[in-house]
Amino acid sequence: MRDKTQTNSAAPGDRLIRAGAIVFFVGAVATLVTVAPLFFDASPFPTYMFGMSMLMGVGFLVAGAGVLRSIAAGRRQARGAAG
């Protein structure tokens, strides 16, 4: 049986970092799929695949927001402990 303290031990921003990593990975796979026809001399994929490639940047920004949120929470905790 799990301890209740383990389920709530996620720091602020951890979910954003995980979600950003997943979105980044989906965008990376879409990029590989979009570029593959260039190497295999096949017909290109539809235009929406190029849009899905932009998910790499979106995932990077979401993960960056999670890191910034985690930093801000750490600073708030340090201020509270010092004062």
trRosetta pair geometry for C-beta under 8 A, 3 or more apart (Angstrom, degrees):
i j d omega theta_ij theta_ji phi_ij phi_ji
2 6 5.6 -111 -175 62 100 128
2 7 6.3 85 137 -47 134 101
3 6 4.8 95 69 -6 87 104
3 7 7.9 -163 94 -8 53 82
4 7 6.0 -52 -157 29 44 110
4 8 7.0 14 158 4 71 108
5 8 6.5 -73 -150 50 35 93
5 9 6.3 59 152 -59 68 102
6 9 5.6 -38 -147 -4 33 125
10 14 4.4 -128 -172 57 98 147
10 15 6.8 61 158 -42 144 84
11 14 5.2 111 59 -37 69 111
11 70 5.6 62 125 -130 120 100
11 73 6.6 165 178 89 93 145
12 69 5.3 -115 139 144 99 101
12 70 5.9 174 88 -96 72 53
12 72 7.8 -72 102 73 134 87
12 73 4.0 137 47 -51 129 156
13 16 5.2 -56 -157 41 54 115
13 17 6.0 57 147 -25 79 102
13 65 7.7 -158 -136 122 96 59
13 66 4.0 129 -176 -173 83 66
13 67 6.4 144 169 -64 138 14
13 68 7.3 -179 -120 63 139 44
13 69 3.6 167 -82 82 107 102
13 70 3.5 -111 56 -46 146 83
13 71 7.9 44 -28 4 170 58
13 73 6.8 -152 -8 6 110 127
14 17 5.7 -54 -149 34 33 112
14 18 6.4 30 154 -16 66 105
14 66 6.8 136 -62 -174 8 121
14 70 7.1 90 -51 -85 62 120
15 18 5.7 -54 -147 39 33 110
15 19 6.1 31 156 -17 67 108
15 66 7.2 -156 72 -120 46 125
16 19 5.8 -55 -142 41 30 109
16 20 6.0 33 157 -21 64 108
16 62 5.8 -146 -175 167 85 80
16 63 6.8 159 136 -110 79 32
16 65 5.5 -98 171 92 144 92
16 66 2.9 -177 91 -80 104 103
16 69 6.3 87 29 29 148 139
17 20 5.7 -55 -146 37 27 113
17 21 6.5 30 154 -21 62 105
17 63 5.0 65 -135 -142 56 77
17 66 3.7 -152 -49 112 70 149
17 67 6.4 90 -89 -54 110 70
17 70 7.5 7 -38 -29 127 134
18 21 5.7 -54 -150 33 31 111
18 22 6.6 29 153 -17 64 104
18 66 7.8 161 10 -131 55 169
19 22 5.8 -54 -150 36 33 110
19 23 6.3 30 154 -15 67 107
19 59 8.0 -147 128 -134 59 79
19 62 5.8 -85 101 147 96 137
19 63 7.9 -168 75 -72 62 69
19 66 7.7 151 43 -56 90 138
20 23 5.8 -55 -143 40 32 108
20 24 6.0 36 155 -22 65 108
20 59 4.7 125 -173 -174 61 63
20 60 6.7 113 -179 -87 113 9
20 61 7.3 -152 -130 72 120 40
20 62 3.5 -173 -91 91 96 93
20 63 2.8 -163 108 -49 148 75
20 64 7.3 170 -148 4 162 54
20 65 7.5 162 -66 40 137 87
20 66 6.0 -139 -1 3 131 127
21 24 5.6 -52 -145 37 29 115
21 25 6.3 32 154 -21 63 105
21 59 6.7 117 -85 179 9 116
21 63 5.9 87 -49 -88 66 129
22 25 5.7 -54 -149 34 31 112
22 26 6.5 31 153 -18 64 103
22 59 7.2 -152 72 -129 42 123
23 26 5.7 -51 -149 35 33 112
23 27 6.4 33 152 -17 64 107
23 55 5.3 -129 174 177 84 101
23 58 5.7 -84 149 101 134 97
23 59 3.4 -175 93 -89 90 97
23 62 6.0 63 41 34 143 144
24 27 5.7 -59 -151 40 31 112
24 28 6.3 33 151 -23 66 105
24 55 7.2 -168 -99 133 25 81
24 56 5.5 60 -146 -140 66 55
24 58 8.0 -161 -75 76 61 62
24 59 3.0 -159 -53 113 68 143
24 60 5.8 93 -98 -52 118 64
24 63 6.7 -17 -29 -18 132 132
25 28 5.5 -50 -145 33 33 113
25 29 6.5 32 155 -17 64 102
25 59 7.3 179 5 -154 52 168
26 29 5.9 -53 -150 36 31 109
26 30 6.4 32 151 -18 64 107
26 52 7.3 -92 143 -179 94 101
26 55 5.4 -45 93 120 97 150
26 59 7.4 153 42 -59 86 139
27 30 5.5 -53 -145 38 33 113
27 31 6.3 38 153 -23 65 103
27 52 6.6 -167 -116 154 61 65
27 53 6.0 89 -167 -162 82 30
27 54 6.7 -99 -135 84 122 23
27 55 3.1 -159 -75 83 104 84
27 56 3.4 -159 121 -48 133 61
27 57 7.3 -153 -177 12 165 53
27 58 7.0 156 -60 41 145 91
27 59 5.7 -151 10 1 128 125
28 31 5.6 -50 -149 33 32 114
28 32 6.6 33 152 -17 64 103
28 56 5.7 96 -61 -96 65 110
29 32 5.7 -53 -150 36 34 111
29 33 6.3 32 153 -17 66 107
30 33 5.7 -55 -145 40 32 111
30 34 6.1 33 154 -22 65 109
30 49 5.9 -171 -170 -165 96 74
30 52 3.8 -131 -152 118 158 109
30 53 5.0 -144 112 -75 106 56
30 55 6.4 81 29 33 141 118
31 34 5.7 -56 -145 37 30 112
31 35 6.2 18 160 -11 66 111
31 53 4.4 97 -83 -133 76 100
31 56 6.3 9 -33 -36 133 135
32 35 6.1 -62 -141 42 27 102
32 36 6.3 48 155 -46 63 100
33 36 5.7 -36 -148 5 30 122
33 45 6.6 47 137 -42 93 161
33 49 6.4 -110 102 -159 107 128
34 37 7.8 -56 177 18 33 98
34 44 7.9 26 -163 -162 68 88
34 45 5.6 -102 -115 43 62 130
34 49 4.7 166 -89 138 101 114
34 50 5.9 120 -140 -82 146 58
34 52 7.8 172 -48 68 124 97
34 53 5.5 -51 10 -62 155 127
35 38 5.6 -47 -175 23 61 119
35 39 7.2 46 140 -11 79 103
36 39 6.0 -67 -158 39 42 104
36 40 6.0 6 160 5 78 117
36 42 7.5 -3 121 41 84 126
37 40 6.0 -72 -130 55 34 93
37 41 7.6 -92 179 76 63 3
37 42 4.1 -102 -134 70 87 90
37 43 6.4 -70 -150 83 141 24
37 44 5.2 -178 83 -98 155 47
37 45 6.5 -178 -15 -22 134 79
45 49 4.2 11 116 16 129 158
45 50 8.0 163 86 -35 100 73
46 49 5.8 117 69 -6 65 97
47 50 5.7 -48 -167 27 52 112
47 51 6.9 51 141 -16 72 101
48 51 5.1 -49 -155 36 48 118
48 52 6.4 52 147 -23 71 98
49 52 5.4 -47 -148 33 37 113
49 53 6.8 51 148 -30 62 95
50 53 5.4 -41 -158 18 38 119
50 54 7.7 47 144 -24 57 92
51 54 5.7 -42 -168 16 43 115
52 55 5.7 -19 -176 -8 54 117
53 56 6.5 -20 173 0 57 108
54 57 5.6 -43 -172 34 64 110
54 58 6.4 64 134 -19 77 104
55 58 5.1 -54 -144 42 45 115
55 59 5.8 49 156 -23 73 103
56 59 6.0 -56 -150 36 26 110
56 60 6.5 28 152 -20 61 106
57 60 5.5 -53 -148 34 33 114
57 61 6.4 31 154 -17 66 104
58 61 5.8 -56 -151 37 32 109
58 62 6.3 31 153 -19 66 106
59 62 5.7 -52 -143 36 32 110
59 63 6.2 30 158 -15 66 106
60 63 6.0 -57 -148 40 28 108
60 64 6.2 32 152 -21 63 108
61 64 5.4 -53 -146 37 32 115
61 65 6.4 36 154 -22 65 101
62 65 5.7 -50 -151 32 32 113
62 66 6.7 34 148 -19 62 103
63 66 5.5 -51 -153 34 37 115
63 67 6.6 39 149 -20 66 101
64 67 5.6 -49 -149 33 36 112
64 68 6.4 34 153 -16 66 104
65 68 5.7 -53 -147 38 33 111
65 69 6.3 35 152 -21 65 106
66 69 5.6 -53 -146 36 31 112
66 70 6.3 34 154 -20 64 105
67 70 5.7 -55 -150 36 31 113
67 71 6.4 33 151 -20 65 104
68 71 5.6 -51 -147 35 33 113
68 72 6.3 34 154 -19 65 105
69 72 5.7 -52 -147 36 32 111
69 73 6.4 31 154 -18 64 105
70 73 5.8 -54 -147 36 31 110
70 74 6.4 33 153 -19 63 106
71 74 5.7 -56 -151 36 31 113
71 75 6.5 30 153 -19 65 105
72 75 5.7 -53 -149 35 33 111
72 76 6.4 33 153 -19 65 104
73 76 5.7 -52 -147 36 34 112
73 77 6.3 34 153 -19 65 106
74 77 5.7 -55 -146 37 31 111
74 78 6.3 31 154 -20 65 106
75 78 5.6 -54 -146 36 32 111
75 79 6.4 33 154 -19 65 103
76 79 5.8 -53 -149 35 31 111
76 80 6.4 30 153 -18 64 107
77 80 5.7 -55 -148 37 32 112
77 81 6.3 28 155 -17 65 108
78 81 5.8 -56 -145 38 31 109
78 82 6.2 26 157 -17 66 111
79 82 5.9 -61 -143 39 29 107
79 83 6.1 -1 168 2 66 117
80 83 6.6 -71 -136 47 22 93
